[in-house]
């Protein structure tokens, strides 16, 4: 499942990846395309998502060249 939405606040300085369900293969794919440095594990077995990406004010570092 993939969805987009707003974070709880707009003050995130750094883009972060939050792991909700451990899936090493998908994690490596994400890290290949978005080499996010701030990764946190917040495992929630009832989560609809494997991962959550919160885009911070450093978004150009990760998304500037995407078209």
N, CA, C and O atoms as a printed pandas DataFrame, in Angstrom:
     atom_number atom_name residue_name chain_id  residue_number  x_coord  y_coord  z_coord
0              1         N          UNK        A               1    0.846   -1.175    0.000
1              2        CA          UNK        A               1    0.000    0.000    0.000
2              3         C          UNK        A               1    0.893    1.239    0.000
3              4         O          UNK        A               1    1.908    1.293    0.694
4              5         N          UNK        A               2    0.502    2.208   -0.773
5              6        CA          UNK        A               2    1.246    3.454   -0.875
6              7         C          UNK        A               2    0.268    4.600   -0.696
7              8         O          UNK        A               2   -0.801    4.619   -1.307
8              9         N          UNK        A               3    0.637    5.550    0.138
9             10        CA          UNK        A               3   -0.209    6.732    0.293
10            11         C          UNK        A               3    0.670    7.935    0.607
11            12         O          UNK        A               3    1.829    7.802    0.998
12            13         N          UNK        A               4    0.088    9.098    0.424
13            14        CA          UNK        A               4    0.784   10.351    0.683
14            15         C          UNK        A               4   -0.068   11.174    1.634
15            16         O          UNK        A               4   -1.296   11.095    1.611
16            17         N          UNK        A               5    0.597   11.967    2.473
17            18        CA          UNK        A               5   -0.125   12.839    3.382
18            19         C          UNK        A               5    0.853   13.790    4.046
19            20         O          UNK        A               5    2.054   13.757    3.782
20            21         N          UNK        A               6    0.327   14.624    4.898
21            22        CA          UNK        A               6    1.162   15.573    5.619
22            23         C          UNK        A               6    1.609   14.991    6.952
23            24         O          UNK        A               6    0.886   14.219    7.583
24            25         N          UNK        A               7    2.798   15.368    7.364
25            26        CA          UNK        A               7    3.310   14.973    8.677
26            27         C          UNK        A               7    2.549   15.738    9.758
27            28         O          UNK        A               7    1.778   16.653    9.468
28            29         N          UNK        A               8    2.778   15.349   10.988
29            30        CA          UNK        A               8    2.089   15.992   12.107
30            31         C          UNK        A               8    2.514   17.441   12.303
31            32         O          UNK        A               8    1.813   18.219   12.949
32            33         N          UNK        A               9    3.673   17.801   11.739
33            34        CA          UNK        A               9    4.163   19.181   11.812
34            35         C          UNK        A               9    5.068   19.413   10.609
35            36         O          UNK        A               9    5.458   18.463    9.930
36            37         N          UNK        A              10    5.398   20.655   10.348
37            38        CA          UNK        A              10    6.233   20.994    9.201
38            39         C          UNK        A              10    7.616   21.466    9.629
39            40         O          UNK        A              10    8.268   22.205    8.891
40            41         N          UNK        A              11    8.065   21.062   10.781
41            42        CA          UNK        A              11    9.329   21.527   11.333
42            43         C          UNK        A              11   10.449   20.492   11.219
43            44         O          UNK        A              11   11.485   20.641   11.867
44            45         N          UNK        A              12   10.265   19.457   10.416
45            46        CA          UNK        A              12   11.305   18.442   10.285
46            47         C          UNK        A              12   12.465   19.016    9.472
47            48         O          UNK        A              12   12.294   19.391    8.313
48            49         N          UNK        A              13   13.625   19.080   10.078
49            50        CA          UNK        A              13   14.808   19.605    9.394
50            51         C          UNK        A              13   15.411   18.550    8.466
51            52         O          UNK        A              13   15.904   18.882    7.388
52            53         N          UNK        A              14   15.375   17.301    8.875
53            54        CA          UNK        A              14   15.985   16.209    8.128
54            55         C          UNK        A              14   14.914   15.236    7.638
55            56         O          UNK        A              14   13.911   15.008    8.315
56            57         N          UNK        A              15   15.137   14.674    6.471
57            58        CA          UNK        A              15   14.274   13.620    5.950
58            59         C          UNK        A              15   14.592   12.341    6.715
59            60         O          UNK        A              15   15.759   12.001    6.912
60            61         N          UNK        A              16   13.551   11.638    7.145
61            62        CA          UNK        A              16   13.744   10.423    7.932
62            63         C          UNK        A              16   12.955    9.264    7.331
63            64         O          UNK        A              16   11.918    9.450    6.693
64            65         N          UNK        A              17   13.474    8.081    7.553
65            66        CA          UNK        A              17   12.817    6.844    7.167
66            67         C          UNK        A              17   12.473    6.104    8.449
67            68         O          UNK        A              17   13.344    5.836    9.276
68            69         N          UNK        A              18   11.207    5.777    8.607
69            70        CA          UNK        A              18   10.752    5.049    9.790
70            71         C          UNK        A              18   10.333    3.655    9.351
71            72         O          UNK        A              18    9.486    3.499    8.471
72            73         N          UNK        A              19   10.929    2.650    9.967
73            74        CA          UNK        A              19   10.603    1.259    9.647
74            75         C          UNK        A              19    9.446    0.832   10.538
75            76         O          UNK        A              19    9.565    0.853   11.763
76            77         N          UNK        A              20    8.330    0.446    9.934
77            78        CA          UNK        A              20    7.160   -0.025   10.680
78            79         C          UNK        A              20    7.102   -1.548   10.717
79            80         O          UNK        A              20    6.735   -2.138   11.733
80            81         N          UNK        A              21    7.469   -2.183    9.596
81            82        CA          UNK        A              21    7.532   -3.646    9.504
82            83         C          UNK        A              21    8.860   -3.993    8.859
83            84         O          UNK        A              21    9.234   -3.407    7.843
84            85         N          UNK        A              22    9.565   -4.934    9.439
85            86        CA          UNK        A              22   10.885   -5.276    8.934
86            87         C          UNK        A              22   10.767   -6.063    7.635
87            88         O          UNK        A              22   10.194   -7.152    7.606
88            89         N          UNK        A              23   11.314   -5.502    6.567
89            90        CA          UNK        A              23   11.337   -6.131    5.258
90            91         C          UNK        A              23   12.676   -5.760    4.621
91            92         O          UNK        A              23   12.770   -4.759    3.911
92            93         N          UNK        A              24   13.714   -6.566    4.873
93            94        CA          UNK        A              24   15.074   -6.213    4.424
94            95         C          UNK        A              24   15.195   -5.944    2.922
95            96         O          UNK        A              24   15.939   -5.053    2.514
96            97         N          UNK        A              25   14.480   -6.698    2.108
97            98        CA          UNK        A              25   14.580   -6.512    0.658
98            99         C          UNK        A              25   14.034   -5.139    0.242
99           100         O          UNK        A              25   14.670   -4.427   -0.535
100          101         N          UNK        A              26   12.878   -4.777    0.750
101          102        CA          UNK        A              26   12.307   -3.469    0.442
102          103         C          UNK        A              26   13.160   -2.345    1.025
103          104         O          UNK        A              26   13.307   -1.291    0.405
104          105         N          UNK        A              27   13.718   -2.563    2.205
105          106        CA          UNK        A              27   14.565   -1.551    2.827
106          107         C          UNK        A              27   15.783   -1.253    1.957
107          108         O          UNK        A              27   16.142   -0.090    1.772
108          109         N          UNK        A              28   16.409   -2.274    1.433
109          110        CA          UNK        A              28   17.573   -2.077    0.571
110          111         C          UNK        A              28   17.201   -1.330   -0.709
111          112         O          UNK        A              28   17.984   -0.514   -1.195
112          113         N          UNK        A              29   16.023   -1.597   -1.257
113          114        CA          UNK        A              29   15.562   -0.891   -2.447
114          115         C          UNK        A              29   15.369    0.587   -2.152
115          116         O          UNK        A              29   15.791    1.443   -2.930
116          117         N          UNK        A              30   14.733    0.882   -1.033
117          118        CA          UNK        A              30   14.528    2.288   -0.652
118          119         C          UNK        A              30   15.868    2.979   -0.454
119          120         O          UNK        A              30   16.069    4.094   -0.935
120          121         N          UNK        A              31   16.777    2.330    0.244
121          122        CA          UNK        A              31   18.083    2.929    0.518
122          123         C          UNK        A              31   18.884    3.152   -0.766
123          124         O          UNK        A              31   19.701    4.070   -0.838
124          125         N          UNK        A              32   18.651    2.316   -1.776
125          126        CA          UNK        A              32   19.345    2.465   -3.055
126          127         C          UNK        A              32   18.900    3.740   -3.765
127          128         O          UNK        A              32   19.731    4.470   -4.307
128          129         N          UNK        A              33   17.603    4.012   -3.765
129          130        CA          UNK        A              33   17.070    5.167   -4.472
130          131         C          UNK        A              33   17.052    6.434   -3.626
131          132         O          UNK        A              33   17.166    7.538   -4.159
132          133         N          UNK        A              34   16.911    6.285   -2.334
133          134        CA          UNK        A              34   16.888    7.425   -1.409
134          135         C          UNK        A              34   17.854    7.124   -0.260
135          136         O          UNK        A              34   17.450    6.543    0.748
136          137         N          UNK        A              35   19.098    7.502   -0.397
137          138        CA          UNK        A              35   20.087    7.174    0.646
138          139         C          UNK        A              35   19.889    8.019    1.914
139          140         O          UNK        A              35   20.761    8.793    2.310
140          141         N          UNK        A              36   18.738    7.849    2.520
141          142        CA          UNK        A              36   18.392    8.604    3.730
142          143         C          UNK        A              36   19.299    8.166    4.873
143          144         O          UNK        A              36   19.480    6.972    5.108
144          145         N          UNK        A              37   19.856    9.118    5.569
145          146        CA          UNK        A              37   20.802    8.819    6.634
146          147         C          UNK        A              37   20.131    8.609    7.982
147          148         O          UNK        A              37   20.689    7.939    8.851
148          149         N          UNK        A              38   18.956    9.165    8.165
149          150        CA          UNK        A              38   18.273    9.078    9.458
150          151         C          UNK        A              38   17.186    8.014    9.372
151          152         O          UNK        A              38   16.104    8.250    8.835
152          153         N          UNK        A              39   17.504    6.822    9.919
153          154        CA          UNK        A              39   16.593    5.682    9.862
154          155         C          UNK        A              39   16.271    5.252   11.287
155          156         O          UNK        A              39   17.161    5.075   12.119
156          157         N          UNK        A              40   14.977    5.090   11.548
157          158        CA          UNK        A              40   14.518    4.719   12.886
158          159         C          UNK        A              40   13.607    3.511   12.795
159          160         O          UNK        A              40   12.834    3.373   11.848
160          161         N          UNK        A              41   13.702    2.641   13.780
161          162        CA          UNK        A              41   12.804    1.486   13.870
162          163         C          UNK        A              41   11.714    1.794   14.877
163          164         O          UNK        A              41   11.979    2.040   16.054
164          165         N          UNK        A              42   10.503    1.776   14.398
165          166        CA          UNK        A              42    9.322    1.899   15.254
166          167         C          UNK        A              42    8.357    0.819   14.775
167          168         O          UNK        A              42    7.344    1.104   14.136
168          169         N          UNK        A              43    8.695   -0.410   15.096
169          170        CA          UNK        A              43    7.936   -1.556   14.619
170          171         C          UNK        A              43    6.526   -1.527   15.205
171          172         O          UNK        A              43    6.339   -1.407   16.415
172          173         N          UNK        A              44    5.543   -1.640   14.318
173          174        CA          UNK        A              44    4.133   -1.720   14.705
174          175         C          UNK        A              44    3.511   -2.845   13.893
175          176         O          UNK        A              44    3.308   -2.709   12.687
176          177         N          UNK        A              45    3.214   -3.939   14.548
177          178        CA          UNK        A              45    2.709   -5.111   13.832
178          179         C          UNK        A              45    1.366   -4.862   13.155
179          180         O          UNK        A              45    1.023   -5.548   12.192
180          181         N          UNK        A              46    0.608   -3.894   13.644
181          182        CA          UNK        A              46   -0.700   -3.612   13.052
182          183         C          UNK        A              46   -0.645   -2.478   12.018
183          184         O          UNK        A              46   -1.689   -2.024   11.550
184          185         N          UNK        A              47    0.546   -2.023   11.663
185          186        CA          UNK        A              47    0.692   -0.931   10.704
186          187         C          UNK        A              47    0.289   -1.381    9.302
187          188         O          UNK        A              47    0.538   -2.523    8.916
188          189         N          UNK        A              48   -0.327   -0.493    8.551
189          190        CA          UNK        A              48   -0.656   -0.757    7.151
190          191         C          UNK        A              48    0.569   -0.633    6.258
191          192         O          UNK        A              48    0.571   -1.127    5.131
192          193         N          UNK        A              49    1.604    0.022    6.756
193          194        CA          UNK        A              49    2.780    0.356    5.952
194          195         C          UNK        A              49    4.024   -0.339    6.478
195          196         O          UNK        A              49    4.173   -0.562    7.679
196          197         N          UNK        A              50    4.921   -0.679    5.546
197          198        CA          UNK        A              50    6.226   -1.216    5.937
198          199         C          UNK        A              50    7.146   -0.087    6.375
199          200         O          UNK        A              50    7.946   -0.244    7.297
200          201         N          UNK        A              51    7.022    1.064    5.696
201          202        CA          UNK        A              51    7.898    2.200    5.948
202          203         C          UNK        A              51    7.120    3.504    5.876
203          204         O          UNK        A              51    6.085    3.595    5.216
204          205         N          UNK        A              52    7.636    4.498    6.559
205          206        CA          UNK        A              52    7.114    5.857    6.464
206          207         C          UNK        A              52    8.312    6.757    6.177
207          208         O          UNK        A              52    9.335    6.671    6.856
208          209         N          UNK        A              53    8.184    7.607    5.183
209          210        CA          UNK        A              53    9.229    8.582    4.878
210          211         C          UNK        A              53    8.664    9.959    5.196
211          212         O          UNK        A              53    7.638   10.363    4.649
212          213         N          UNK        A              54    9.340   10.671    6.080
213          214        CA          UNK        A              54    8.963   12.042    6.402
214          215         C          UNK        A              54    9.967   12.946    5.708
215          216         O          UNK        A              54   11.163   12.906    5.999
216          217         N          UNK        A              55    9.476   13.749    4.799
217          218        CA          UNK        A              55   10.341   14.623    4.012
218          219         C          UNK        A              55   10.608   15.897    4.803
219          220         O          UNK        A              55    9.688   16.628    5.173
220          221         N          UNK        A              56   11.885   16.142    5.049
221          222        CA          UNK        A              56   12.288   17.314    5.816
222          223         C          UNK        A              56   12.690   18.477    4.925
223          224         O          UNK        A              56   12.538   18.434    3.704
224          225         N          UNK        A              57   13.202   19.507    5.560
225          226        CA          UNK        A              57   13.621   20.705    4.830
226          227         C          UNK        A              57   14.839   20.461    3.947
227          228         O          UNK        A              57   15.188   21.304    3.120
228          229         N          UNK        A              58   15.485   19.317    4.118
229          230        CA          UNK        A              58   16.620   18.939    3.272
230          231         C          UNK        A              58   16.180   18.148    2.040
231          232         O          UNK        A              58   16.993   17.446    1.440
232          233         N          UNK        A              59   14.902   18.250    1.653
233          234        CA          UNK        A              59   14.324   17.436    0.584
234          235         C          UNK        A              59   15.081   17.518   -0.737
235          236         O          UNK        A              59   15.115   16.541   -1.485
236          237         N          UNK        A              60   15.686   18.660   -1.039
237          238        CA          UNK        A              60   16.398   18.797   -2.311
238          239         C          UNK        A              60   17.559   17.817   -2.417
239          240         O          UNK        A              60   17.949   17.423   -3.517
240          241         N          UNK        A              61   18.097   17.434   -1.294
241          242        CA          UNK        A              61   19.203   16.474   -1.258
242          243         C          UNK        A              61   18.763   15.124   -1.830
243          244         O          UNK        A              61   19.572   14.400   -2.411
244          245         N          UNK        A              62   17.496   14.790   -1.666
245          246        CA          UNK        A              62   16.967   13.492   -2.082
246          247         C          UNK        A              62   16.087   13.546   -3.317
247          248         O          UNK        A              62   16.036   12.583   -4.081
248          249         N          UNK        A              63   15.395   14.651   -3.524
249          250        CA          UNK        A              63   14.379   14.698   -4.560
250          251         C          UNK        A              63   14.640   15.731   -5.658
251          252         O          UNK        A              63   13.819   15.849   -6.569
252          253         N          UNK        A              64   15.711   16.462   -5.617
253          254        CA          UNK        A              64   15.973   17.534   -6.570
254          255         C          UNK        A              64   16.078   17.031   -8.007
255          256         O          UNK        A              64   15.609   17.703   -8.925
256          257         N          UNK        A              65   16.679   15.874   -8.217
257          258        CA          UNK        A              65   16.914   15.383   -9.561
258          259         C          UNK        A              65   15.793   14.499  -10.069
259          260         O          UNK        A              65   15.828   14.081  -11.226
260          261         N          UNK        A              66   14.796   14.199   -9.243
261          262        CA          UNK        A              66   13.685   13.354   -9.670
262          263         C          UNK        A              66   12.744   14.168  -10.559
263          264         O          UNK        A              66   12.397   15.305  -10.238
264          265         N          UNK        A              67   12.350   13.587  -11.647
265          266        CA          UNK        A              67   11.436   14.273  -12.565
266          267         C          UNK        A              67   10.247   13.411  -12.851
267          268         O          UNK        A              67    9.360   13.812  -13.605
